[in-house]
Amino acid sequence: MSDRDLDPNPKPLILLIPGLDGTGRFFDSQLDSLAASYRPLPWAFRARSKFDFPDLVRELGEAAAEEPPGSITVAGESFGGAIALHFVLSFPERVGRLVLINSFCYYPRRAGIRMGCRLSPMLRWYGIRNLKNLLSERLLKIEGIPEEVRRHYRAVVRQVDPAAYRRRLELVRDVDLRGRLSGISVPTLIFVSGKDKIVPSEASAADMAARIPNARVYRFPNAGHALLLTPGFSLADYL
């Protein structure tokens, strides 16, 4: 039995699509405020090593199949934004609003992403995986993310499936939706951090806003890539 069966007037669904971690847990701090107006569904993707964008979109589509037409808010963070773009292009009749957080339709740092994909098989080794996570946590500290939130980060990354992570990294390398964005007609909110060291968010946001007809950009000049974890940021304030 779904929430819609229990409540005759349910709140609309907001589908929260994670980045490379695939867990949905980096939305945790946003859930209480979102729940005032929405039914937040932070998605955790199935642990598997062989999939493409259509497989991920199908997984999400099955989860949201019972929602009324035009009612879903789809929010994607980082790589999750690329999935969100695929979702709205696949199910335009289901979506009422699109939210992209430090995301991209094409990853322009080609040498870096190719190198990352070539090196990613090394993540099967615990020491390499631990080094990557320590570097990521150091970056969070530089971005001003407090210690208690970094502890949450450490707990989340321990849940990440290395094979699935490697495959998602390959999809970052391969995605290019630049030629299809003009077909997105729903209101689109694009959030961009000025100190993002992972994604060239400013350039990506400008490119997507120029291609999506009904897009609005919100800039956070002092925030880093982990905008969802940044103290004081509430996604619900902008929806």
HELIX and SHEET records of a PDB file:
HELIX    1   1 ASP A    3  LEU A    6  1                                   4    
HELIX    2   2 ARG A   25  GLN A   30  5                                   6    
HELIX    3   3 LEU A   31  LEU A   34  1                                   4    
HELIX    4   4 PHE A   53  ALA A   63  1                                  11    
HELIX    5   5 PHE A   79  SER A   90  1                                  12    
HELIX    6   6 ARG A  110  LEU A  119  1                                  10    
HELIX    7   7 SER A  120  ARG A  124  5                                   5    
HELIX    8   8 TYR A  126  ILE A  142  1                                  17    
HELIX    9   9 GLU A  147  VAL A  157  1                                  11    
HELIX   10  10 PRO A  162  ASP A  174  1                                  13    
HELIX   11  11 ARG A  178  GLY A  183  5                                   6    
HELIX   12  12 SER A  201  ARG A  211  1                                  11    
HELIX   13  13 LEU A  227  LEU A  229  5                                   3    
HELIX   14  14 LEU A  235  TYR A  238  5                                   4    
SHEET    1   A 6 ARG A  39  PRO A  42  0                                        
SHEET    2   A 6 LEU A  13  ILE A  17  1                                        
SHEET    3   A 6 ILE A  72  GLU A  77  1                                        
SHEET    4   A 6 VAL A  95  ILE A 101  1                                        
SHEET    5   A 6 THR A 188  SER A 193  1                                        
SHEET    6   A 6 ALA A 215  PHE A 220  1                                        
END                                                                             
